[in-house]
Amino acid sequence: LDGAGAASGAVASIPKREVPVTGWLQHTSEAGIPLLVARRGAEWVALDGRCTHMGCPVGPEAGTDGLYCPCHAGRFDAEGVPFSGPPKAPLARLDVREAGEMLVIGQASSASSPAVVTSEELPCDYCVVASDVRGTRELIAATQPGNRDFASHIAALGEADPYVVWRVWLDRPVSSADFPFYTVSGYTYTDSISFYSSFQQPFIDWAKRTGGCVAELHAYAVAPQDIRPEPEIRAAMQQELYAMFPETRKATIRHEIFMMQSNFTRWAPGDHATRPGVETPYANLFLAGDWVSTKAPVFLMEAAAFTGRQAANAIAAKESLRQRPLPIVPMDGIFA
């Protein structure tokens, strides 16, 4: 449901000439989906480039014909099948159709692909919808629920302004960075910068081996008036990096990942009033995610995990099974 490893409909159109004879073409669709396209003789291969572990963009691994996720060190073979690191599922394979000098990339139709959409019904005793806002809206709308209030509350869920993640592998350290993480203000795009080579593997070892460093800049919410083509935003963030740490002007970027997406939950005034809860008007349908209303003082990833456990407990209660305690601060008493 519009999560990592999933795609639907026509995804992108790419000129054939842009695909190299060997190796992979990396392309980002207008919707921000990273794509990987390759030639295989007279055939074409296209993969959804979102890692099936956490949705980070996957790219070609130097010196091999495989693929690598630099965020969590997941490795995939030339067919997109994982063989190392946290990913368990293969990259979603996409359909490729020739249209003159263009390649039209679309959703997979192969029954073996994890991206296939069918009309097959899957009977179940209970269902927990734990997709993102967009996927949930589309799923519930497609089911045409009879409860109008429930349908309208789901339809009212929205996404926040687009966010940007730009990770760079530099050929030298940033000696003036005294801390591994900075929250910054006053810039058009950059809201924070993390030096992953200071606290997380495999970036620590990479920095020791090469003498460089790995930095990641975040733009938490790009205002509508600041939305530009990705190369322009990247160039602006590079200038902001120079302003924060002037020594980076002399650094060479050995590798980089730039991602701009719009799939964060919106938290606008008035949204909470109609936000759905874990339980729904349907006895066997439950919701989980950071967009789900809960009385617990949780937010973002913690809220997603917490509401997932609430949904599991609700199902356990219906089956007269023991519920699992929820790890949270006291909700009652003097410490609440």
N, C-alpha and C positions, 0 to 999 in steps of 0.2 A: 504494500500500500504506500507507494511513493517513498519507500525507505531504501536502505542500502541494498544494492543488487537488484532493484526492480526498475522497470521502465515500461511505459505504455504508449501506444499510438506511434505516430511518426516522431522520431527523436531528432534527426538532423539530416541535412543534405550536404555532401562533401564532394568536391571535385576529385575525380580519379587520380589526376596528376599529383595530388598532394600526398597520396599514400606511397611510401618508399617501397623500393623493390624488395628490400629486406628490413626486418624490424617492424616497429609499430609507429603509427601516427597517433599522436595524442591530440584530441579535439574536445572542446567544451561546447555543449549545445546551448541554445539560447535560454533554456531552462536551468542552465548551470550544471548539467549532468556531464561528468568526465567520460569520454569515450575512447576506446582503443581500437584501431582499425589496422588490418594487415592483409598483405597478399599471400595467398597459398597457391602458387601456380596460376591457374586460370580462375581460381576461386577467391572470394573475399571473406574475411572473418572480422566480426565486430563484437566487442565485449563491453558491457557496462563497467566503467572503470572505478566504481565505488567498491571499496573493500567490504567483504561480507562480514567483517568483524565489527567495525564501527563506522563504516561509510566514508572513510578517508580516501582520497584519490590515489589510485595505484598507477605506477609508471613502469617503463621498461627497466630491467635490472642490467646494469653495465656488465659486459662480458658474457652474458647469457642470452638465450632467446626467451627467458621467462620474465615475470613481472614481480614488482616489489612494492610493498606498502611501507614507506619510511616512518609512518607514525608509530606503528606497533610491531614492525619487523616481520610482517606476514609475507610469505613467498608463494608464488603461483607458477605453475609450468606454462608452456606456450599455449595450452588449451584453457588456461584460467583455473586449473585445479590446484587447490592449496596443498603444499607438502611440508611447510614449515611455519611456525609461529601460531598465533591464536586463531586465524580464520579456519572454519570448519567446512563451510559451503563454497562451491566454485563461484567464480564470477558469472553473472548472468550473460548468456549468449544472446545476441541480437540478430535480427534478420537484416540482410543486405540485399537491396534490389538495385539493379543497374537501370538508369534512366538517361540514355545518351552518354554524355561525359560526366554525369553525376552519379554518386552512390547515395541512395536513400536508405537511411538507417531507421529501422522500426522495431516494434516489440517482437519478441520471439514467438514463433508459432510451433516450435518443436516441443513435443510432449516431454522431452527430457530436460527442458530448460526451466530453471526456477522462476523465470519471468512470465511464463505462459499464463494466460487467463482463459478459463473455460466456463461453460455453463453447468458443469457438474456440481451436484449438490453434495455437501459433506455433512451427513447426519452427526449431531453431537448432543450430549446432554446439556452442556453449558458452553458458552462462548465468551471470551474476554477480548475485546477490541483494544489493542495496545499500540496502534499505529500513531503516526503524527497527525497534526490537525488536518492537513489537506487530505491524507488518506482516509481519515475517519469521516470527513464530510462526504467524500465521494462514495465511500462504502455505504453509509447510512442512506444517502440520497438514492443510490441504486436499489436499495431494498424497499423504498417507498413505505416507510413505517406508518401505521395507522394513527399513532399518537402524534397529533400536530404539535403540541408543546415540545415534546422530545425532539421531533424533526427540526423545529425552528431553532431550538437551543444548539443543536449540533451545527446547523447551517450558519449560525452566528459566530462560530469559532473562527478566528483569523490568525494570520501569520504576522510576525513583526517585520519591520524593515529589513532589507537584506543585510547579511553580515559577511565579513571578509576575513579569511585566514591566509596569511602569507608567511610561509616558512622558507628560510634561506640558509644554505650551507656556505659559510664564508671561509676564505682561505687563511684567515688570521684571527687571533682572539680579539675580543673587545675588552681591553684591560681596564677601561674606566667603568665597566659595569660591576659595581660592588655587590649587587644583589641579583638573584636569579629571576626575579619578577618585578615588573614596574607597572603601576597604573599611572597613566599620563592624561593630561588634558590640554586643551588649546590647539589641538590639531584637527584638520578636517576629517581625517579618517582614523588614525591610530588612537586606540583607547588603552591598549596595554601591549607590553612586550615581554616575552619570556625567553630566557637563555637555556634551552633544553640541554645543552652540553654541560651545564653546571649541576644538573640534578637527575637526569634520566638516561638510562641505557636504551639503545646502543649508542646514543649521541655522545655520552661521556667518552667511550672508547674511541669513537670516530675522531673526536677533537684531540685526544691524546696521540692518536696515530698520525694525524695530518697536521696538527698545529693550528687548526681552524676552530670554528665554533658554529653552533646551530642556534639561530634566533627565530622566534615566531612572533609576528605582529598581528594583532586582532583589531578589527573595526567592528564593534558590537552591533551597531545599527546605522546603516548608511542612509542619511536623510534623502528624501525624494529629489531634492534639488542638487544633490551631490552624486547621483547615480550617473556614471560615465562608462564608456567602454572599458573593459578590464585592463588593457594596457595603460590607459590613462590613470586609473586608480593605482595600479602597481607602481607607476612612475612617481605619483604623488606620495605614496607611502615610502618609497625609497628616499625621497627628499626629506620626509619626516624622520626616517631612521638617521640620516646624516645630521639632522638638527639635534636629535637626542644624543647621538654618539658620533661626534665629528670624525673620529678616527676610522669609521667605517667607509668614509669616502675613498680611502686607499685600498679597501678590500675588494676582492674579486668574488663574485657569486659563482660557486662551483656547481650548485644545484639549487633548484627552487620548486616550491609547490604553491600555486595561487588558486584559491577557491573562493568563489562568491556564490552564496546560496540564500534562499529565502524559505526556510522551513522551521524557524523558531516560533514557538507559541507567542501570540500577541497578548500583552498585558496592558490594555488601554482602560481608561476610566469607564466604569459601567459594565465591563466585560464579566466581572465576577458574579453579577446578579443573575445571569442566565447560564452560568457555566454548569454543565451536567455533573452529577456525582458518580460514584463508583457503581451504585445500583441504578437500574433503569426501570421504566414501566414494564419491562418484559422480564419474567421470572428467571430466565436462564441466560440473559445478556448482561454483561458487566463491562465497565470501562476502566482503563488504566492509562496514566500518562501525566505529564506535568500540567496539562490543560484541564485535568479533572478536579472538581471541587472537593476539598477535604478540610475538616476542622483542625487537622494536625498542623503545627508550624513547620511545614516543609515546603521546599521550592525546587524547581528545575529537576535535576537528575534524582535527587532525594525524593521529590514528590512522585516521580514516575515509578521508582522502586516501591515506595510506600503504598501507593494506590494499587499497584500490582499485588502486593501482599494482602491488602484489604479485599481485593476481588477474590483471591484464593481463599481467604477466611470466610467470605460470604458464601462461596460454594461449599466449603467444608461444613458450614452451619446448616445448609439445606440438606446435606447428606448425613447429618447428625454425627459428624466427625470432629475430632479435637482441632481447635483452631490454634495457630501458632502465635505466640506473643509478638507484638510489634515493637521494634526498638525505637522508642521515642521518649522525649521528656515527659514527666507526669502530666496527664491531661486533667487530673482532679487533685484537690487538696491544696495545701498552702504553697506548694512549689509549682503549681500549674501556671 
